């Protein structure tokens, strides 16, 4: 089996405040394969942006990796120094596109200067060669007359074009992995579609894997190969994108899909998920979704540990519904016994998997 481009195992991230500790990411494991677009979806505050920032170790000062590993090739990113990350990984091997392009671009420098500085920081090339690469990067993301636009400032671009510039900077050193954190937020629908098309083109033509962070299930359906569903710091399901829509495994995934308005149905009320997400300073015992879940099947859902990761017909899911010992009515497949979330034999959660 080909080694994954990125492998995350048992990752835990904690924010420490004056009075509390917030367990923002808890025992998360997943792989991103070569040439794959992997989506991470969930409600606001579920930990998906923290997860994205952790991969490049861009956490706030009060954030800390408290467990697990992040492997990219032969590197363990969680163990590298900040200097090593800056020289070898950030911008060169892994790049990130943030929600708001206005905060990613320096308003007092031209686009060309920002692109050329990025290229020369990571690649041993002349200023002339860096300029050629900068022009090509702008052309690759669909900016017209790229040579003329090098001398323009960020305010001279529309919102959608600014996001393209940010993506051009992120791709200028040909990274193997691009992390896009809500890249279409605040853009018109037509511009959103163009940015999503651009991400697909990058994935197809640049040998670049993509992690797409979003709260929009429609975006996931449009471009992703597989999707991980996050809830309260846990990755509760990983499935191929068609499985998520046709046969969701986790009750939270089902409820998320049920809450999407149907344009062909007239309803007096929108379907909502009852309750609110838990306070991650003091998360509930058992499954973190159990206070809102309509499919509680066992006392373990409410009082046990976080469910193990179970394998179910090509998906992985953290739910006691798939544990025959806790749910006597379970009659599903036992295929993949002992497998970890990416389908390779191992026990990533530190315990026996069923």
Backbone torsions as a table, in degrees:
resi	resn	phi	psi	omega
1	UNK	NA	135.9	179.2
2	UNK	-65.6	136.9	179.1
3	UNK	-66.4	141.4	178.8
4	UNK	-68.8	157.7	177.8
5	UNK	-72.6	-40.1	177.9
6	UNK	-132.3	137.4	178.8
7	UNK	-133.2	119.0	179.4
8	UNK	-111.8	130.3	-176.9
9	UNK	-131.6	123.1	172.3
10	UNK	51.9	38.1	-174.5
11	UNK	-71.4	132.5	176.2
12	UNK	-130.4	131.8	180.0
13	UNK	-130.5	131.7	-177.9
14	UNK	-127.9	135.1	170.6
15	UNK	-101.1	129.9	-179.9
16	UNK	-106.0	124.0	175.5
17	UNK	-108.3	-176.6	-176.9
18	UNK	-61.3	-34.0	-174.6
19	UNK	-117.0	-17.9	-169.9
20	UNK	-139.2	167.6	170.1
21	UNK	-119.5	129.5	-178.8
22	UNK	-106.4	116.8	-177.4
23	UNK	-89.1	83.2	-169.5
24	UNK	-74.5	-33.2	177.4
25	UNK	-132.4	127.5	-172.3
26	UNK	-133.5	111.0	174.2
27	UNK	54.6	51.3	-179.1
28	UNK	-93.5	130.9	177.4
29	UNK	-134.1	133.0	174.1
30	UNK	-166.1	163.0	174.0
31	UNK	-121.0	152.5	168.7
32	UNK	-119.3	121.9	-176.7
33	UNK	-83.6	164.2	175.3
34	UNK	-59.9	136.5	176.1
35	UNK	62.1	26.6	-179.5
36	UNK	-107.3	146.5	165.9
37	UNK	-104.0	112.0	-177.0
38	UNK	-107.8	118.5	-179.3
39	UNK	-92.3	144.7	171.0
40	UNK	-124.7	119.7	-172.3
41	UNK	-126.6	150.3	177.4
42	UNK	170.4	171.7	179.3
43	UNK	-68.0	163.3	174.3
44	UNK	-59.1	136.4	178.3
45	UNK	86.1	5.5	-176.7
46	UNK	-81.6	-12.3	178.2
47	UNK	109.9	3.4	-174.2
48	UNK	-69.5	-39.5	178.2
49	UNK	-71.7	-35.4	174.0
50	UNK	-61.0	-42.3	177.8
51	UNK	-59.3	-44.9	179.9
52	UNK	-62.9	-45.0	-179.2
53	UNK	-66.2	-32.7	-178.3
54	UNK	-65.8	-34.3	-178.8
55	UNK	-57.5	-38.8	178.1
56	UNK	-97.8	7.0	179.7
57	UNK	56.6	50.5	179.0
58	UNK	-110.5	33.9	-178.9
59	UNK	-72.5	155.4	172.0
60	UNK	-62.4	165.5	-175.5
61	UNK	-58.7	-29.8	-178.6
62	UNK	-90.9	6.6	177.6
63	UNK	-98.5	144.2	-175.7
64	UNK	-148.0	138.7	170.2
65	UNK	-77.2	117.6	-176.5
66	UNK	-106.5	3.1	177.1
67	UNK	179.5	157.4	173.9
68	UNK	94.1	-177.5	180.0
69	UNK	-140.8	155.3	177.2
70	UNK	-128.9	109.6	-175.9
71	UNK	-109.3	129.3	173.3
72	UNK	-126.5	108.7	-172.8
73	UNK	60.4	-126.7	179.5
74	UNK	-90.9	0.0	-177.5
75	UNK	-92.5	139.0	167.2
76	UNK	-101.0	100.1	-172.6
77	UNK	-63.2	-30.6	-178.3
78	UNK	-68.8	-21.4	-176.6
79	UNK	-101.7	-7.5	-176.9
80	UNK	-78.4	151.4	174.7
81	UNK	-74.6	161.6	179.5
82	UNK	-63.2	-35.1	178.5
83	UNK	-65.0	-43.4	178.9
84	UNK	-63.5	-41.3	178.9
85	UNK	-62.1	-43.8	-177.9
86	UNK	-64.8	-36.7	-176.0
87	UNK	-83.0	-34.8	-169.4
88	UNK	-110.4	-26.2	-168.9
89	UNK	-115.5	-60.1	-172.4
90	UNK	-63.2	124.3	178.4
91	UNK	82.6	-24.0	-177.7
92	UNK	-100.7	-52.5	178.7
93	UNK	-98.6	-37.7	-179.6
94	UNK	-131.3	129.0	176.6
95	UNK	-121.8	160.4	-177.2
96	UNK	-134.6	138.4	174.9
97	UNK	-113.3	124.1	-175.7
98	UNK	-94.1	172.8	-174.6
99	UNK	-60.5	-47.7	-170.8
100	UNK	-109.2	110.1	-179.7
101	UNK	-63.3	-23.0	-179.2
102	UNK	-64.4	-30.3	179.9
103	UNK	-86.9	-8.8	-178.7
104	UNK	-96.9	-17.0	-177.5
105	UNK	-111.3	137.9	177.9
106	UNK	-80.8	119.0	-174.0
107	UNK	-68.6	-16.3	-175.6
108	UNK	-97.7	-1.6	177.7
109	UNK	-116.0	146.9	177.3
110	UNK	-68.2	159.6	176.9
111	UNK	-59.6	-41.3	-179.5
112	UNK	-60.5	-44.3	-179.8
113	UNK	-62.0	-41.7	-178.2
114	UNK	-67.2	-38.6	177.4
115	UNK	-67.5	-47.9	-176.6
116	UNK	-64.0	-40.8	178.5
117	UNK	-62.7	-40.7	178.9
118	UNK	-62.3	-45.8	-178.1
119	UNK	-63.6	-44.7	-176.3
120	UNK	-74.1	-23.0	176.7
121	UNK	-67.8	-33.7	-173.9
122	UNK	-105.9	-22.6	-176.3
123	UNK	-121.5	142.2	-179.9
124	UNK	-85.1	79.4	-178.4
125	UNK	-132.9	158.7	177.5
126	UNK	-72.5	166.6	178.0
127	UNK	-63.4	-36.5	179.1
128	UNK	-65.3	-44.2	178.6
129	UNK	-66.0	-38.7	178.3
130	UNK	-62.5	-38.1	178.0
131	UNK	-63.7	-42.3	177.3
132	UNK	-60.7	-42.8	179.0
133	UNK	-64.7	-37.8	179.5
134	UNK	-63.5	-44.4	178.3
135	UNK	-61.3	-43.5	-179.9
136	UNK	-65.7	-37.6	178.7
137	UNK	-62.4	-42.6	177.7
138	UNK	-65.7	-39.4	177.8
139	UNK	-64.4	-38.6	-178.2
140	UNK	-62.9	-28.7	-179.1
141	UNK	-98.6	11.2	170.6
142	UNK	84.5	25.2	176.6
143	UNK	-88.8	120.5	-177.9
144	UNK	-65.3	150.2	177.8
145	UNK	46.6	56.7	-172.5
146	UNK	-59.2	-34.8	-179.0
147	UNK	-65.0	-37.2	179.5
148	UNK	-72.1	-30.7	-175.0
149	UNK	-81.4	-9.8	-179.6
150	UNK	-57.7	-32.9	-175.8
151	UNK	-91.5	5.4	178.0
152	UNK	-85.8	157.4	178.2
153	UNK	-98.5	161.0	-177.3
154	UNK	-53.3	-36.8	-176.2
155	UNK	-68.4	-12.1	-179.8
156	UNK	-88.4	3.2	177.8
157	UNK	-112.1	148.9	173.0
158	UNK	-71.1	170.4	-179.3
159	UNK	-58.6	-44.7	179.5
160	UNK	-65.8	-38.5	179.0
161	UNK	-70.0	-35.4	176.3
162	UNK	-62.4	-39.6	178.3
163	UNK	-65.6	-35.6	175.9
164	UNK	-63.9	-39.2	177.9
165	UNK	-62.5	-43.9	178.5
166	UNK	-59.9	-42.4	178.3
167	UNK	-65.3	-38.4	177.3
168	UNK	-60.5	-43.2	177.8
169	UNK	-63.1	-42.7	-179.3
170	UNK	-63.0	-31.5	-176.6
171	UNK	-94.9	-3.4	-169.7
172	UNK	-64.1	-22.3	178.8
173	UNK	-108.7	18.0	176.5
174	UNK	54.1	59.1	179.7
175	UNK	-69.0	157.9	176.4
176	UNK	-83.4	-19.7	-177.9
177	UNK	-138.8	130.7	175.1
178	UNK	-115.7	125.0	175.6
179	UNK	-102.6	118.6	-178.8
180	UNK	-112.6	108.8	-176.1
181	UNK	-97.3	101.7	-180.0
182	UNK	50.1	54.1	-172.4
183	UNK	-70.4	-11.8	-178.3
184	UNK	-106.8	5.1	-179.3
185	UNK	-61.2	131.2	175.9
186	UNK	81.4	2.8	179.9
187	UNK	-99.9	151.8	174.7
188	UNK	-59.5	155.2	-176.1
189	UNK	-57.5	-42.6	-178.9
190	UNK	-65.2	-37.0	178.5
191	UNK	-71.2	-37.6	175.6
192	UNK	-55.5	-45.6	-179.1
193	UNK	-61.6	-38.5	179.4
194	UNK	-65.9	-39.9	179.2
195	UNK	-67.0	-39.5	177.8
196	UNK	-65.4	-41.1	175.7
197	UNK	-60.4	-38.3	179.6
198	UNK	-64.8	-42.1	178.1
199	UNK	-62.2	-39.7	176.8
200	UNK	-63.8	-41.4	179.6
201	UNK	-63.9	-40.6	177.7
202	UNK	-60.7	-45.1	179.9
203	UNK	-63.7	-39.1	-176.6
204	UNK	-75.6	-36.9	-166.7
205	UNK	-113.0	-6.6	-175.0
206	UNK	-119.7	10.4	-178.6
207	UNK	53.4	40.8	-177.7
208	UNK	-118.6	122.7	171.9
209	UNK	-78.3	154.1	-176.4
210	UNK	-130.7	132.8	165.6
211	UNK	-104.6	119.7	-178.0
212	UNK	-109.6	113.0	178.2
213	UNK	-93.0	127.9	-177.9
214	UNK	-159.7	160.0	169.8
215	UNK	-106.2	2.3	-172.2
216	UNK	-102.4	108.4	-179.3
217	UNK	-66.4	-25.8	176.3
218	UNK	-65.9	-38.4	176.6
219	UNK	-63.8	-42.4	178.8
220	UNK	-58.9	-46.1	-178.4
221	UNK	-63.3	-29.9	-175.0
222	UNK	-73.1	-40.3	-167.6
223	UNK	-128.0	-16.9	-169.3
224	UNK	-86.4	149.8	173.1
225	UNK	-88.3	-46.2	175.5
226	UNK	-132.4	162.4	-179.0
227	UNK	-140.7	139.2	171.2
228	UNK	-106.9	132.6	-178.5
229	UNK	-103.6	121.8	-178.8
230	UNK	-104.1	142.8	173.5
231	UNK	-146.0	122.6	174.0
232	UNK	50.6	44.9	176.2
233	UNK	86.6	-8.6	178.9
234	UNK	-105.3	143.6	169.6
235	UNK	-89.4	101.9	-169.0
236	UNK	-88.3	-18.8	178.6
237	UNK	-155.4	140.1	168.4
238	UNK	-128.5	123.6	-177.5
239	UNK	-146.5	156.3	165.4
240	UNK	-57.2	147.3	-170.1
241	UNK	-61.3	-35.2	180.0
242	UNK	-68.6	-31.4	178.5
243	UNK	-68.2	-39.4	179.7
244	UNK	-56.6	-39.4	-177.5
245	UNK	-85.0	-35.0	-175.0
246	UNK	-90.7	-30.6	-174.9
247	UNK	-151.5	64.7	-178.2
248	UNK	-61.4	144.1	-174.4
249	UNK	-96.1	-43.4	-175.3
250	UNK	-88.1	141.0	178.7
251	UNK	-55.7	-33.8	178.1
252	UNK	-65.4	-41.5	177.5
253	UNK	-60.9	-43.5	177.3
254	UNK	-58.2	-46.4	-177.2
255	UNK	-66.9	-37.3	176.2
256	UNK	-59.1	-47.4	-178.8
257	UNK	-65.4	-37.5	-179.0
258	UNK	-66.5	-25.1	-177.4
259	UNK	-83.2	-5.9	177.5
260	UNK	-75.2	124.5	179.7
261	UNK	-62.6	139.9	176.7
262	UNK	-98.4	122.3	-177.0
263	UNK	-70.0	-21.9	-176.7
264	UNK	-94.2	0.6	179.7
265	UNK	-117.8	136.5	176.2
266	UNK	-97.7	116.3	179.4
267	UNK	-125.7	145.5	178.7
268	UNK	-75.8	-24.9	-180.0
269	UNK	-136.7	147.5	173.8
270	UNK	-76.7	147.7	175.4
271	UNK	-80.0	127.5	-179.9
272	UNK	-125.6	157.2	174.2
273	UNK	-84.4	123.3	-177.0
274	UNK	-65.1	153.7	177.1
275	UNK	76.7	-168.9	-179.4
276	UNK	-133.6	157.8	176.4
277	UNK	-60.1	151.9	-176.8
278	UNK	-72.7	159.4	173.4
279	UNK	-77.2	116.6	-175.3
280	UNK	-74.3	-3.3	170.2
281	UNK	-74.8	-25.5	179.8
282	UNK	-147.1	70.6	-175.8
283	UNK	-67.2	153.6	180.0
284	UNK	-66.9	156.1	174.2
285	UNK	-71.3	167.8	179.8
286	UNK	67.3	-147.5	176.9
287	UNK	-71.5	132.3	-176.7
288	UNK	-69.9	-13.9	179.3
289	UNK	-92.4	-6.3	-170.3
290	UNK	-60.9	-32.1	178.5
291	UNK	-63.9	-19.2	-178.1
292	UNK	-111.6	-3.4	-169.9
293	UNK	-84.9	140.6	177.0
294	UNK	-98.3	4.3	-176.6
295	UNK	-124.1	30.0	177.4
296	UNK	-58.1	125.3	-171.9
297	UNK	-117.8	-5.3	-172.1
298	UNK	-160.0	156.3	173.4
299	UNK	-59.9	-28.4	-179.7
300	UNK	-62.0	-29.5	177.9
301	UNK	-58.0	-34.2	-173.4
302	UNK	-101.7	-29.6	-171.8
303	UNK	-123.3	-9.0	-177.5
304	UNK	-83.9	-162.6	175.1
305	UNK	-83.1	172.1	170.8
306	UNK	-56.1	133.5	-177.9
307	UNK	-56.3	148.6	171.8
308	UNK	-66.7	172.7	176.0
309	UNK	-91.5	119.2	-179.8
310	UNK	-106.1	149.2	-178.3
311	UNK	-101.4	129.6	-175.6
312	UNK	-143.5	99.8	174.6
313	UNK	50.4	50.6	176.0
314	UNK	90.1	-8.5	176.3
315	UNK	-108.1	163.1	169.4
316	UNK	-121.7	141.6	-172.1
317	UNK	-148.6	137.4	174.6
318	UNK	-96.4	90.7	-177.9
319	UNK	-162.4	133.8	179.9
320	UNK	-69.2	-11.2	175.3
321	UNK	-58.1	-25.8	-175.3
322	UNK	-102.0	15.1	177.3
323	UNK	-107.9	108.0	-178.4
324	UNK	-57.8	-27.9	-179.6
325	UNK	-71.5	-26.0	-178.6
326	UNK	-104.2	-23.1	-178.1
327	UNK	-126.8	93.2	-177.6
328	UNK	-59.8	-22.1	-178.1
329	UNK	-82.7	-5.3	-178.1
330	UNK	-69.5	125.2	180.0
331	UNK	-128.4	23.5	-174.6
332	UNK	-80.6	-169.7	-176.4
333	UNK	-73.4	145.5	171.2
334	UNK	-103.2	10.9	178.6
335	UNK	-57.2	140.1	176.0
336	UNK	83.8	23.2	179.9
337	UNK	-55.6	126.9	179.6
338	UNK	81.0	13.1	-178.2
339	UNK	-92.4	156.1	178.4
340	UNK	-99.1	175.1	-169.7
341	UNK	-57.3	-26.2	-179.4
342	UNK	-93.5	3.4	176.1
343	UNK	91.7	4.6	177.9
344	UNK	-100.7	144.9	-174.0
345	UNK	-66.5	122.1	177.1
346	UNK	173.6	174.9	179.0
347	UNK	-124.2	85.0	-170.8
348	UNK	-72.3	-19.0	-174.1
349	UNK	-94.8	7.7	176.4
350	UNK	80.7	14.7	179.4
351	UNK	-155.7	178.6	-177.1
352	UNK	-70.5	137.5	175.0
353	UNK	-106.7	150.8	-177.9
354	UNK	-110.9	NA	NA
